[in-house]
Amino acid sequence: MGKKTEVGYVDIELERMITANIALDFVGIVLTLIPIAYLLSGRRYRQRLNLYFLGVSVSNIFMITGDLFDWFLPNPVGRWEKNLLLSGSALFYVASAFVLYFFSRYITAYMQLEGKAKQICHLSVAAVCAVQIFFAVISPFTGSFFYVTGDGYQRGPLFLISQLFPLFCI
């Protein structure tokens, strides 16, 4: 039996990590489908809180789907693979903005916020989400939040700022 090189060991560990993350993403989708099925049965989505939670759940499935592109295409070779990874990454960021939006609506409804506090929260979260969606949509062309090379998904120069957006709502 031959001796394993460090590079071979790293490759095996990377393959295991990719496989584990793909499996976790699929489990996440299945687990998210459970509350969606519950909310859709008996028309429970008609209640405001349930409707917002449904929005979070559906957006979460799209976010996980976008994440799967990164795991399935860790080193895109052809132009179509790079475009697919760019599209999946854009989907991830757009969907994550909707997760934040619907979650904030859920929280404000749950806390029964009224008046100016509710309005400020809704407007600030909507503004942050709109900025994130804008950059997610233009990033495949500008590389602002992310870009793709032969080494896969890469964070763009505005990535850190995008992660700080939700803090402006606090």
BAMAR-763799 format. One record per residue: residue number from 0; residue in one letter; y, z, x of N, C-alpha, C in turn. Coordinates in steps of 0.2 Angstrom, whole numbers. Layout:
<pts>
PT  num  residuo  nnorth    nup  neast  canorth   caup  caeast  cnorth    cup  ceast
PT  NUM        A       Y      Z      X        Y      Z       X       Y      Z      X
...
</pts>
This chain:
<pts>
PT  num  residuo  nnorth    nup  neast  canorth   caup  caeast  cnorth    cup  ceast
PT    0        M      -6      0      4        0      0       0       6      0      4
PT    1        G      11     -5      3       17     -5       7      22      0      6
PT    2        K      26      1     10       32      5       9      37      2      5
PT    3        K      40      6      1       46      3      -4      52      3      0
PT    4        T      56     -2      0       63     -2       3      67      1     -2
PT    5        E      73      4      1       78      7      -3      81      2     -9
PT    6        V      82     -4     -7       84     -9     -11      79    -10    -17
PT    7        G      73    -11    -16       68    -11     -21      68     -5    -26
PT    8        Y      68      1    -23       69      7     -27      75      7    -31
PT    9        V      80      5    -29       86      4     -33      86     -1    -38
PT   10        D      83     -7    -37       82    -12     -42      77     -9    -48
PT   11        I      72     -5    -46       67     -3     -51      71      2    -55
PT   12        E      75      7    -52       79     12     -56      84      9    -60
PT   13        L      87      3    -58       92      0     -62      89     -3    -68
PT   14        E      83     -6    -67       79     -9     -73      77     -4    -78
PT   15        R      75      2    -75       73      7     -80      80     10    -84
PT   16        M      85     10    -81       91     12     -84      93      7    -89
PT   17        I      93      1    -88       95     -4     -92      90     -4    -98
PT   18        T      84     -3    -97       79     -3    -103      80      3   -107
PT   19        A      82      9   -104       83     15    -108      89     14   -112
PT   20        N      94     11   -109      101     10    -113     100      5   -119
PT   21        I      96      0   -118       94     -4    -123      90     -1   -129
PT   22        A      86      3   -127       82      7    -132      86     12   -135
PT   23        L      91     15   -132       95     20    -135     100     16   -140
PT   24        D     102     11   -138      107      7    -143     103      5   -149
PT   25        F      97      3   -148       93      1    -154      91      7   -159
PT   26        V      90     13   -155       89     19    -159      96     21   -163
PT   27        G     101     20   -159      108     21    -162     109     17   -169
PT   28        I     107     11   -168      108      6    -174     104      9   -180
PT   29        V      97     10   -178       93     13    -184      95     19   -187
PT   30        L      98     24   -182      100     30    -185     107     29   -189
PT   31        T     111     24   -187      117     23    -191     115     19   -198
PT   32        L     110     16   -198      108     13    -204     106     18   -210
PT   33        I     104     24   -208      101     29    -212     107     31   -217
PT   34        P     113     33   -214      118     35    -219     121     29   -222
PT   35        I     121     23   -219      123     17    -223     119     16   -229
PT   36        A     113     16   -228      108     15    -234     109     21   -239
PT   37        Y     110     27   -237      112     32    -242     118     31   -246
PT   38        L     123     29   -242      130     28    -245     130     22   -250
PT   39        L     126     17   -249      126     11    -253     121     13   -259
PT   40        S     116     17   -258      112     19    -264     116     23   -269
PT   41        G     115     22   -275      119     26    -280     126     25   -280
PT   42        R     129     20   -276      136     18    -276     140     24   -274
PT   43        R     137     28   -269      141     34    -266     147     32   -263
PT   44        Y     148     26   -260      153     24    -256     160     24   -260
PT   45        R     159     24   -267      165     24    -271     170     30   -270
PT   46        Q     167     36   -267      171     42    -266     175     40   -259
PT   47        R     181     42   -259      185     41    -253     182     43   -246
PT   48        L     180     49   -246      177     52    -240     171     47   -238
PT   49        N     166     46   -243      161     42    -241     162     35   -239
PT   50        L     168     32   -242      170     25    -240     172     25   -233
PT   51        Y     176     30   -231      178     31    -224     172     32   -219
PT   52        F     167     36   -221      161     37    -217     157     30   -216
PT   53        L     157     27   -222      154     20    -222     157     15   -217
PT   54        G     164     16   -217      168     12    -212     166     13   -205
PT   55        V     166     20   -204      164     22    -197     157     20   -195
PT   56        S     152     20   -200      145     18    -198     144     11   -197
PT   57        V     147      7   -201      147      0    -200     150     -3   -194
PT   58        S     156      0   -193      160     -1    -186     156      1   -180
PT   59        N     152      6   -181      148      9    -175     142      4   -174
PT   60        I     139      1   -179      134     -4    -178     137    -10   -174
PT   61        F     143    -12   -176      146    -18    -172     148    -16   -165
PT   62        M     150    -10   -164      151     -7    -157     145     -7   -153
PT   63        I     140     -5   -156      133     -4    -152     131    -11   -151
PT   64        T     131    -16   -155      129    -23    -154     133    -26   -149
PT   65        G     140    -25   -148      144    -27    -143     142    -24   -136
PT   66        D     139    -18   -136      137    -14    -130     130    -18   -128
PT   67        L     126    -20   -132      120    -23    -131     121    -29   -126
PT   68        F     126    -33   -127      127    -39    -123     128    -37   -116
PT   69        D     131    -31   -115      132    -29    -108     125    -27   -104
PT   70        W     121    -24   -108      114    -22    -106     109    -28   -105
PT   71        F     110    -33   -110      105    -39    -110     108    -44   -104
PT   72        L     114    -44   -103      117    -49     -98     120    -45    -92
PT   73        P     117    -41    -88      120    -37     -83     123    -42    -77
PT   74        N     120    -47    -76      122    -52     -71     122    -59    -74
PT   75        P     127    -61    -78      127    -67     -81     128    -73    -76
PT   76        V     124    -78    -77      124    -84     -72     128    -89    -74
PT   77        G     126    -92    -80      129    -98     -83     135    -96    -87
PT   78        R     139   -102    -88      145   -101     -92     144    -98    -99
PT   79        W     139   -100   -102      137    -98    -109     136    -91   -109
PT   80        E     132    -88   -103      131    -81    -103     137    -77   -102
PT   81        K     141    -79    -98      148    -76     -97     152    -76   -103
PT   82        N     152    -81   -107      156    -82    -113     153    -77   -118
PT   83        L     146    -77   -118      142    -72    -123     144    -65   -121
PT   84        L     144    -63   -115      146    -56    -113     153    -55   -114
PT   85        L     158    -60   -113      165    -59    -115     166    -57   -123
PT   86        S     162    -61   -127      162    -60    -134     159    -54   -136
PT   87        G     154    -52   -133      151    -45    -134     156    -39   -132
PT   88        S     159    -40   -127      163    -35    -124     169    -34   -129
PT   89        A     172    -40   -131      178    -40    -136     175    -37   -143
PT   90        L     169    -38   -145      167    -35    -151     166    -28   -150
PT   91        F     164    -25   -144      164    -18    -143     170    -15   -144
PT   92        Y     176    -18   -141      182    -15    -141     185    -15   -148
PT   93        V     185    -21   -151      187    -21    -158     184    -16   -163
PT   94        A     177    -16   -162      174    -12    -167     175     -4   -165
PT   95        S     176     -3   -159      178      4    -157     185      6   -160
PT   96        A     189      2   -160      196      3    -164     195      5   -171
PT   97        F     190      1   -174      189      2    -181     185      9   -182
PT   98        V     181     11   -178      178     17    -178     183     23   -178
PT   99        L     188     22   -173      193     27    -173     197     27   -179
PT  100        Y     199     21   -182      203     21    -188     200     24   -194
PT  101        F     194     22   -195      190     25    -201     189     32   -200
PT  102        F     187     34   -194      186     42    -193     193     46   -194
PT  103        S     198     43   -192      205     46    -193     206     47   -200
PT  104        R     205     41   -204      206     42    -211     201     47   -214
PT  105        Y     195     47   -212      190     52    -214     193     59   -213
PT  106        I     195     60   -207      197     67    -206     203     69   -210
PT  107        T     208     64   -210      214     66    -214     212     67   -222
PT  108        A     208     63   -224      205     64    -231     202     71   -232
PT  109        Y     197     72   -227      194     79    -227     198     85   -227
PT  110        M     203     84   -222      208     90    -222     213     90   -227
PT  111        Q     213     85   -231      218     84    -237     225     85   -235
PT  112        L     226     81   -229      233     81    -227     237     77   -232
PT  113        E     244     79   -233      248     76    -237     255     75   -234
PT  114        G     259     71   -237      266     70    -235     267     67   -228
PT  115        K     272     69   -225      274     66    -218     268     67   -213
PT  116        A     265     72   -213      259     73    -208     254     68   -209
PT  117        K     252     66   -215      247     61    -216     250     54   -214
PT  118        Q     256     53   -216      259     47    -214     260     45   -207
PT  119        I     262     50   -203      263     50    -196     256     49   -193
PT  120        C     251     52   -195      244     51    -192     241     44   -193
PT  121        H     242     42   -200      239     35    -201     243     30   -198
PT  122        L     250     31   -197      254     25    -194     252     25   -186
PT  123        S     252     31   -183      250     32    -176     244     29   -174
PT  124        V     239     31   -178      232     28    -177     231     21   -178
PT  125        A     234     19   -183      234     11    -185     238      7   -179
PT  126        A     243     10   -176      247      7    -171     242      7   -165
PT  127        V     239     12   -163      235     12    -157     229      8   -158
PT  128        C     226      7   -164      221      3    -165     223     -4   -165
PT  129        A     229     -6   -167      231    -13    -167     232    -15   -160
PT  130        V     235    -11   -156      236    -12    -149     229    -14   -145
PT  131        Q     224     -9   -147      218    -10    -144     214    -17   -146
PT  132        I     215    -18   -152      212    -24    -155     216    -30   -152
PT  133        F     222    -30   -151      226    -35    -148     223    -37   -141
PT  134        F     223    -32   -137      221    -32    -130     213    -34   -130
PT  135        A     209    -32   -134      202    -34    -134     201    -41   -136
PT  136        V     205    -44   -140      205    -51    -142     208    -55   -136
PT  137        I     213    -53   -133      216    -57    -128     212    -56   -121
PT  138        S     209    -51   -120      206    -49    -114     201    -55   -111
PT  139        P     197    -58   -115      193    -63    -113     197    -69   -109
PT  140        F     203    -69   -111      207    -75    -108     212    -72   -102
PT  141        T     213    -66   -103      218    -63     -98     215    -58    -93
PT  142        G     209    -55    -95      206    -50     -91     210    -43    -91
PT  143        S     214    -42    -96      218    -36     -96     213    -29    -97
PT  144        F     209    -29   -102      205    -23    -103     198    -24    -99
PT  145        F     196    -30    -99      189    -32     -96     189    -39    -94
PT  146        Y     184    -41    -89      183    -48     -88     176    -48    -85
PT  147        V     173    -54    -84      166    -55     -82     166    -59    -76
PT  148        T     162    -57    -71      160    -60     -65     153    -61    -65
PT  149        G     150    -64    -60      143    -65     -59     140    -58    -58
PT  150        D     143    -53    -57      141    -46     -57     141    -43    -64
PT  151        G     143    -46    -69      143    -44     -75     150    -41    -78
PT  152        Y     150    -37    -82      156    -34     -85     160    -30    -80
PT  153        Q     166    -31    -80      171    -27     -75     177    -25    -79
PT  154        R     179    -19    -77      185    -16     -81     191    -19    -78
PT  155        G     196    -21    -83      202    -24     -81     207    -19    -79
PT  156        P     213    -21    -77      219    -17     -74     221    -12    -80
PT  157        L     221    -14    -86      223    -10     -92     218     -6    -95
PT  158        F     212     -6    -92      206     -2     -95     208      6    -96
PT  159        L     211      9    -90      212     16     -91     217     17    -96
PT  160        I     222     13    -97      227     14    -102     224     14   -109
PT  161        S     219      9   -110      216      9    -116     212     15   -118
PT  162        Q     210     18   -113      206     25    -114     210     30   -116
PT  163        L     217     30   -114      222     35    -115     225     34   -122
PT  164        F     224     28   -125      227     27    -132     226     33   -137
PT  165        P     220     35   -138      219     40    -143     222     46   -142
PT  166        L     224     48   -136      227     54    -134     235     54   -137
PT  167        F     237     48   -138      244     48    -141     244     50   -148
PT  168        C     238     50   -151      238     52    -158     238     60   -159
PT  169        I     237     63   -154      236     71    -154     243     74   -154
</pts>
